[in-house]
Amino acid sequence: MLASRPAKMSRPVCVTTTAQAQVDVDKPLGITLGESKIPGGGLVVKTVRGNAAKAGIKAGDTIIYASSFFGDELWPTDKLSFTNNAVEACPSPITFVYVKGENTLINVKRLPKKAAPPRFGRKLTAGQLDLASHVCVDCGWIYCEKEAFESLPKSYRCPQCKAPLRRFVPYDANSGKLLSLLARLRVLRRLQHVWGADDAAGCHRMRVVSQERTRVTVSDRPAVRR
């Protein structure tokens, strides 16, 4: 009788995954990036402080995606200079996708561009809540810059939909609603005073749009100022 052969032991299967995290970081970012020496690429976080640190990013983590110039897409971070230029031009906040520690599994150079997270439904950060003052009635984009809205030039355009300045109306960040028509008219008068009498027609059109849009609140379609 032949002796039975011992059963072959199957090798354990090791499944390695790279945990990715996606965060929005207000400007000033407080982050310094450098080229990764790992074959997969990406940008290594050299130093981190302020808003980037509060978002959970740590020194040694690897950024694999960052916001594009206009914030409508996320681009692979395969080139340091290109990413720095895009992040500098992009309105706040900046979206980062990163892996904790070294990037050992993802080939960043082969990653495709992808759509940025939807603006509608995103919550304002604490810094944005303090600065939010106006909203574009065409797309719901919220103005959260330190520069006073009334100081903006006539040529200013909505970064998200390119609507002219007159398409913005006062916005209450706490309630998520447009302010009263009276408050909007006060802003129109201030803009008319700054721009001059020649722009009275544009101010009037903005007032008409505000009246027409009164029944459409931003709480129905909120968007984050970037």
Secondary structure as GFF3:
##gff-version 3
##sequence-region A 1 226
A	DSSP	beta_strand	20	25	.	.	.	ID=ss1
A	DSSP	beta_strand	31	35	.	.	.	ID=ss2
A	DSSP	beta_strand	43	48	.	.	.	ID=ss3
A	DSSP	alpha_helix	50	54	.	.	.	ID=ss4
A	DSSP	beta_strand	62	67	.	.	.	ID=ss5
A	DSSP	beta_strand	73	76	.	.	.	ID=ss6
A	DSSP	alpha_helix	80	89	.	.	.	ID=ss7
A	DSSP	beta_strand	94	99	.	.	.	ID=ss8
A	DSSP	three_ten_helix	108	110	.	.	.	ID=ss9
A	DSSP	beta_strand	114	115	.	.	.	ID=ss10
A	DSSP	alpha_helix	126	131	.	.	.	ID=ss11
A	DSSP	beta_strand	134	136	.	.	.	ID=ss12
A	DSSP	beta_strand	142	143	.	.	.	ID=ss13
A	DSSP	three_ten_helix	149	151	.	.	.	ID=ss14
A	DSSP	three_ten_helix	165	167	.	.	.	ID=ss15
A	DSSP	beta_strand	168	172	.	.	.	ID=ss16
A	DSSP	beta_strand	177	178	.	.	.	ID=ss17
A	DSSP	alpha_helix	181	195	.	.	.	ID=ss18
A	DSSP	three_ten_helix	197	199	.	.	.	ID=ss19
A	DSSP	alpha_helix	200	212	.	.	.	ID=ss20
A	DSSP	three_ten_helix	218	220	.	.	.	ID=ss21
###
